[in-house]
Every structure is written in C-alpha cells, then in structure tokens.
C-alpha cells in the first residue's frame, strides 16, 4: 500500500509544492489533509508560475486525482477562484481531477474578519497570521458548531445554520472588536454564487476513496501544508498555526490508518526562513539574511510579506525528523547559497551558558538559545544548470553529505531551482 507523506520540516515555505508536483507524475492521487488558504504552493512549469493555496499540487498532471480531505479548512470563495483559473488555463479538464470532502470545514467571510480583527487588537502579542480565517475555523470545528462543505448542498437547513453561527460571531465582531456585523443574506449570496460551480467536485467520503486506492496498490501522496515548527502542539506555541502540521496529521485529516504509509519525505530548504512572529535562533538580521532573501526571492506567496532568513538549523531539523518519523529528506534551494565563501550551519545551541543539542520545547527557552555554528567552505559556481549530483561542486556535495550525516537521515532529492528539471534525484520515491 504505497502511501507517502510529504511534510515541511521547518516553518513552512520549504518547497513542498514543487516536490509534490514533481512526484505527482508517478502518483495516482494527491491528498491535502490539513490547513487552508494560509498555504501558498508555487509551481513553475516551462517558466509558467502557478500558485495554489487549497488545491493539491498534483493538479498539473491530468492523470492524477487531487483530493481535499476532511482535515482541510476550505475557503469556498478562494477554492472557486483557483478552480476557475485552472480551468481557464486548461489544467482542470474534467471533474475527476478534483474531489472535495463533504466533511471539510468551511471558511466563510466571518472567519476571516474575526481572524483579522483579533490580530489587529493583539498589539505586541501579534502572531503574524495570514488573516485567512484559519484559527477561527478550526476553533469552530472543535466547538462542534462549524458548517461543513456538505452543508452547502442542504438548502433547507443552510440559512438556519448560518443564522446560528452569525449570532455568536456578530456579537464578537460588533461588541468585542467594534467591527461591522455580517448579514445572513450577504453570506447566502456568496454561497449561492459558488455552490453550483463546486457541486461537480463534491465527494461524500474521500476517506473511502483513499482507502480503496491504497488497497488496490495505487500510489497516493499526502501533501502537508505549513511546517513542523508551526504545529499546534509541538511547534513554537503560540506562534503556530491552528492545525497539526506533522505527518500524523495526514492520518487524521485524510481518515486513513498508519499502516498504509511507506515513507515520510521531509522537505527542508538549504537554509531557514520564517514568516510572522516567534523565536528563530539562526535568523540573520543582517546582510547575510538580506542576501538570502533577495537571491531566494523569500517573499510570501500568500501575503507577499518578506520572510525572515537565516542559516540551516540542524537542531530544529532533527526535532522535525523525530516528530514526523521522516524517513528521507528533500533539500531545496541549494542554488541560493552559491557565492558565500563560508556557509554556517547550526548543530547545537547555547542555552543559559550550557551547550544543548536537543531542541527545547519551551518557546521561552528557544527564544534564549544562541546558535553554535560550524563553518563549511562555500562554492562560487552557479548550480542552477546541474542535473545530477556529480554536476555539483565538491563543496556543495560536502554540504549535502554533512547535513545527511548530522541528522542521520538520507537526502533523496536535491533541488537547484524552481523548474521540474532542476531536481536532482538521488533515489526514486515510489520504488
Ligand atoms: P495562520 O495559520 O494564518 O493562523 O498563521 C499562523 C502563523 O503561521 C503565522 O506566523 C503565519 O505566518 C504562519 N503560516 C501559516 N501558514 C503558513 C505557510 O503556509 N507558510 C509559512 N508560514 C505560514
């Protein structure tokens, strides 16, 4: 039963979309199982850029069925916009290419308004959310009041459910945050404008579809969103997202058992980035960080915000490998490091005068950690034309080797640019 999970092993934006796109050529199904339109997966094929927020990154391969599973928080307007754009460019040709679970949690305008109002009123405690309504939607699901995708098609009960939801949300919006309330008729208008378009993609039970696919030997890729260090329970709380971003979340979000999984591929950049607030020990708030940001085009594909940049943190990477049971790694954006005479790499921290090699789970401790670096020789060559490992300069090969050995995990994929052909395959994923 060849199920493979692709997870981010940093603070998101590692390049999961590109890896999923490349491996989707061999996959029968690609499943998004958590998060929502806070994600931004950028794919570049033949120089053409496609940015996806909700639709799985397998959608560029017409033979692959993409599934939005129950664990996703689904912004119906955004998913509709994505579908329209993909249809207009001929990438969605028929409805079997996309299935949306009836059990996915809806994100409606009031979730976004609440998310943004809450962030505005947070003062110095801002998390830096994307403002896409993720937190309020997951809260509503946990409080058992959420509307689900399937509810859109129950016309007789929809208005009543919206009225119940709005009673509480409007109280918060108006009385607590001083914002304008949302009118049920406006909501119904928005919903009406998208429901018909989304109906062909409706699937009552995507968990059953995935189960049957795995049982008959189909290849299924589970596409994570965000990164391990943004995990609600194990990330840098409270500077995290509101879902679990670890591999275990694929089981829950898609509704399948762990015995179906053969590999967990962790995605990491050759350096580190973070968007939003929260501790980041290897951040380089200097010319080095700026150079990585410019060369790596480290600006958010969802919000356009500039990402904080720094050297690779092996302490954090080892933590992510442990949390998700990562069996191999994809090392992304190695080309961005060309031209540094020395490349620093963090393999331990100093915390209150002590050297530590394990990631501290308390964000307070993490914020006091100072990185201890080893400096490796850099390289001056442009890597973007490399097509196999042996095309890389010795120092770049040494860097890869150093990382794999330090975290005791094989590096199966190296990426040297956004294009599909700029992917150096060390080992095939579906063997
Ligand atoms: P939220 O998920 O929009 O509530 O944002 C919570 C935190 O997670 C913020 O720091 C965001 O910048 C960060 N975040 C959410 N989604 C992503 C992502 O896809 N990539 C990187 N950071 C993200």
Boltz pocket constraint, residues with backbone or C-beta under 6 A from the ligand:
constraints:
  - pocket:
      binder: B
      contacts: [[A, 11], [A, 12], [A, 13], [A, 38], [A, 39], [A, 40], [A, 127], [A, 128], [A, 129], [A, 130], [A, 131], [A, 132], [A, 133], [A, 134], [A, 135], [A, 225], [A, 226], [A, 227], [A, 230], [A, 239], [A, 240], [A, 241], [A, 242], [A, 275], [A, 276], [A, 277]]
      max_distance: 6.0
